[in-house]
Amino acid sequence: MREERDDVVCATIREIEREDDDVRNKVLIFVTNKKQGEDLAELLGTDTVYSGKEDLQQILHGFIESKTQRSLVTTSVLEVGIDIKRIKYTISVEPIYSLTSVVQSSGRIRQRGVSYIICQQPTKNSRNRIHRNASVQREVRGIDDFNEVDRSWYGLLTIEEACLRTPISQFLDHVPYRCQAHKDDLCSLCVESERVKEEARGREEGQMMERRSRWLELEERLIELKEMYCMYCLLDRYNTSNSINHAAMECRRMQGDKEMVRLCRGVEGELREQRLPPPERTTD
């Protein structure tokens, strides 16, 4: 279990480095305890800090100013009271027992930063239990009761698939809302959703441009065919003046029209293979 979790953390770091190669955009990795932090830091080849750590400020300063060190593993010691503009990414690693901890750690990133949560997806039974527990109205009387409610809301966060802001806002403000109201500050799920939508729009626009280009090519081909088949049509391409009257048997324009129909069918077949809609036919 721990090995799988650490593998996901490593994969997340690699993903960040692949998409953002600026080492000045730092990554804070939040863990639950000192032992977990030391093990993960050794795996990543970086430093770890925790409460009571010697030279904590020196390590933190070196991390911020380093031109090679990208990430730092930390416990909750850096969740509050720290404001570093170069922190662009945070990763909260399971086990996490408090949604408050997640909110505080993700608050370390600057505007337009990204916060990741590494956790195991609950089973179907766990999902139902989490929803049931979170919907119960409780009176918080002590820290133990608070932690129980807190864990229920964190459970909602782990199974959220649309917007992380919803369970967080419902937990903190008792009023759920989504990132749609904060276009300049999207959560990581909404950032990914917007990216997928933008790619889909780009593909659709590309398909429409391709269809239009192919259709214009066909129209040019039609004119070429009609000019090739009949000298009268070449002299008066659209016969707008009606000055040239010739019998249909003399004009092979009809053959050009038939050839155009054949070409249209061929292109429609191409478009179907590319999963594009057929071109809109224009009438003269």
C-alpha positions in Angstrom: 0.0 0.0 0.0 2.7 2.5 1.0 4.8 1.6 -2.0 1.8 2.2 -4.4 1.1 5.5 -2.7 4.8 6.6 -3.0 4.8 5.6 -6.6 1.8 7.9 -7.3 3.6 10.7 -5.6 6.7 10.1 -7.8 4.5 10.0 -10.9 2.8 13.2 -9.9 6.2 14.9 -9.5 7.2 13.7 -12.9 4.0 15.0 -14.4 4.6 18.4 -12.9 8.2 18.5 -14.1 7.1 17.5 -17.6 4.5 20.2 -17.9 6.4 22.9 -16.0 10.2 22.8 -16.3 10.7 26.0 -14.3 12.5 25.0 -11.1 11.5 28.2 -9.5 7.9 26.9 -9.3 8.4 24.9 -6.1 6.4 21.8 -4.8 5.5 21.2 -1.2 4.6 17.7 -0.3 2.6 17.3 2.9 2.7 14.1 5.0 1.2 13.0 8.3 4.3 12.2 10.4 8.1 12.4 10.6 8.8 8.8 9.6 6.6 9.0 6.5 8.3 12.2 5.5 11.8 10.8 5.9 11.0 7.7 3.9 9.4 9.7 1.1 12.1 12.3 1.1 14.7 9.6 0.7 12.8 8.1 -2.2 12.6 11.5 -3.9 16.1 12.5 -3.1 15.1 15.7 -1.4 14.9 17.2 2.2 12.2 16.9 4.8 11.2 19.2 7.6 9.0 18.7 10.7 8.4 20.2 14.1 11.6 20.3 16.1 13.8 19.8 13.0 17.3 21.3 13.4 18.1 24.1 10.9 14.5 24.1 9.7 14.7 27.8 8.5 18.1 27.2 6.8 16.7 24.1 5.0 13.6 26.1 4.0 15.7 29.0 2.7 17.9 26.7 0.8 14.9 25.1 -0.8 13.4 28.4 -1.9 16.6 29.7 -3.4 17.9 26.5 -4.9 18.2 26.3 -8.7 18.0 22.5 -8.7 15.8 21.4 -5.8 12.2 21.3 -6.9 10.4 19.7 -4.0 10.4 19.6 -0.2 8.6 17.1 2.1 7.0 18.5 5.2 4.6 17.7 8.0 1.9 20.1 9.2 4.7 22.4 10.5 4.4 24.4 7.2 0.6 24.3 6.9 0.1 27.7 8.5 2.2 30.8 9.0 4.1 30.6 5.8 3.7 32.6 2.6 6.2 31.7 -0.2 5.4 33.2 -3.6 7.4 30.5 -5.3 5.2 27.6 -4.1 3.0 26.8 -7.1 2.2 23.1 -6.3 1.2 21.3 -3.1 0.7 17.5 -2.7 -1.2 16.2 0.3 -0.4 12.5 0.9 -2.6 9.9 2.6 -3.2 9.2 5.4 -5.1 12.5 5.9 -7.5 12.7 8.9 -8.6 16.3 8.6 -10.1 18.4 5.8 -8.9 21.5 7.7 -5.4 20.2 7.1 -6.0 19.8 3.4 -7.5 23.4 3.1 -4.5 24.8 5.1 -1.9 23.0 3.0 -3.5 23.9 -0.3 -3.6 27.5 0.9 0.2 27.6 0.6 0.1 27.8 -3.2 0.1 31.2 -4.9 -2.7 32.2 -7.3 -3.2 29.9 -10.2 -1.3 27.2 -8.4 -2.3 23.6 -8.3 -3.1 21.4 -5.3 -3.0 17.5 -5.5 -4.4 15.0 -3.1 -2.9 11.5 -3.1 -5.5 9.1 -1.6 -7.1 5.7 -2.1 -10.5 5.8 -3.7 -13.1 4.4 -1.3 -15.2 1.4 -2.1 -18.9 1.7 -3.0 -19.9 0.8 0.6 -17.4 3.4 1.9 -18.9 6.0 -0.4 -22.4 5.4 0.8 -21.3 5.5 4.4 -19.4 8.7 3.9 -22.4 10.4 2.2 -24.6 9.2 5.0 -22.4 10.4 7.8 -21.7 13.8 6.2 -25.4 14.5 5.8 -26.2 14.0 9.5 -26.5 17.3 11.4 -24.2 17.2 14.5 -23.5 19.4 17.4 -19.8 19.7 17.8 -19.1 19.5 21.6 -15.4 18.6 21.7 -12.3 18.0 19.7 -13.1 14.3 19.3 -16.5 15.0 17.9 -15.1 17.7 15.6 -12.5 15.3 14.2 -15.2 12.8 13.4 -17.2 15.4 11.5 -14.0 16.6 9.9 -13.2 13.1 8.7 -16.6 12.7 7.2 -16.2 15.8 5.0 -12.7 14.8 4.1 -14.3 11.5 2.9 -16.5 13.6 0.6 -13.4 15.3 -0.8 -11.8 12.0 -1.7 -14.8 10.8 -3.7 -15.5 14.2 -5.4 -15.1 13.8 -9.2 -16.3 17.2 -10.4 -15.1 20.1 -8.2 -13.0 20.0 -5.1 -14.4 23.4 -4.0 -17.8 21.9 -3.4 -17.1 19.7 -0.3 -14.6 22.3 1.1 -17.0 25.2 0.9 -19.8 23.1 2.3 -17.5 22.1 5.2 -16.2 25.5 6.0 -19.1 27.8 5.1 -22.0 25.3 5.1 -22.9 26.6 1.6 -21.6 24.5 -1.3 -20.5 26.3 -4.4 -18.4 25.4 -7.4 -15.4 26.8 -9.3 -17.7 28.2 -12.0 -18.0 31.3 -9.8 -14.2 31.6 -9.6 -12.9 31.4 -13.1 -9.6 32.9 -12.1 -9.0 30.4 -9.3 -10.0 26.8 -10.4 -9.3 23.7 -8.4 -7.2 20.9 -10.0 -10.2 19.0 -11.1 -11.8 22.0 -12.8 -8.5 22.9 -14.4 -8.3 19.4 -16.0 -12.0 19.6 -17.0 -11.4 23.0 -18.7 -8.3 21.6 -20.5 -10.4 18.6 -21.8 -13.2 21.0 -23.0 -10.6 23.2 -24.7 -9.1 20.3 -26.6 -12.5 19.1 -27.7 -13.4 22.6 -29.0 -10.1 22.7 -30.8 -10.8 19.3 -32.5 -14.2 20.4 -33.5 -13.0 23.7 -35.0 -10.3 21.8 -36.9 -12.9 19.3 -38.2 -15.1 22.2 -39.4 -12.2 23.9 -41.1 -11.2 20.7 -42.8 -14.7 20.1 -44.0 -15.0 23.6 -45.4 -11.6 23.3 -47.1 -12.6 20.0 -48.8 -15.9 21.4 -49.9 -14.3 24.5 -51.5 -11.9 22.2 -53.2 -14.9 20.3 -54.7 -16.6 23.6 -55.9 -13.4 24.5 -57.7 -13.3 21.1 -59.2 -16.8 21.5 -60.5 -16.0 24.7 -62.3 -12.9 23.1 -63.8 -15.0 20.2 -65.1 -17.6 22.4 -66.6 -15.0 24.5 -68.4 -13.3 21.4 -69.6 -16.4 19.8 -71.0 -17.9 22.8 -72.9 -16.4 25.8 -74.6 -19.7 27.7 -74.3 -19.6 27.3 -70.5 -16.0 28.5 -70.5 -17.0 31.7 -72.3 -20.0 32.4 -70.0 -19.3 30.3 -66.9 -22.6 30.8 -65.2 -24.6 31.8 -68.4 -25.7 34.9 -66.5 -26.4 36.9 -69.7 -28.2 34.0 -71.3 -26.5 35.2 -74.5 -25.4 31.7 -75.5 -28.2 29.3 -76.2 -27.1 25.8 -77.2 -28.8 22.5 -77.2 -28.2 20.2 -74.2 -26.7 17.6 -76.6 -24.0 20.1 -77.6 -23.3 21.1 -73.9 -21.6 18.5 -71.9 -22.3 20.4 -68.7 -24.7 17.7 -67.6 -21.8 15.2 -67.7 -19.8 17.6 -65.5 -22.7 17.7 -63.0 -22.8 13.9 -62.9 -19.0 13.8 -62.3 -19.5 16.3 -59.5 -22.1 14.0 -57.8 -19.6 11.1 -58.0 -16.9 13.2 -56.5 -19.3 14.4 -53.7 -20.1 10.8 -52.8 -16.4 10.0 -52.6 -15.7 12.9 -50.3 -18.7 12.2 -48.1 -17.2 8.7 -47.7 -13.9 10.3 -46.7 -15.7 12.5 -44.1 -17.5 9.6 -42.7 -14.3 7.7 -42.2 -12.9 10.7 -40.3 -16.2 11.0 -38.3 -16.9 14.4 -39.8 -20.4 15.5 -40.8 -21.1 15.6 -44.6 -20.6 19.0 -46.2 -23.5 21.3 -46.6 -24.7 21.5 -50.1 -25.0 24.9 -51.7 -27.6 25.6 -54.3 -27.0 28.0 -57.2 
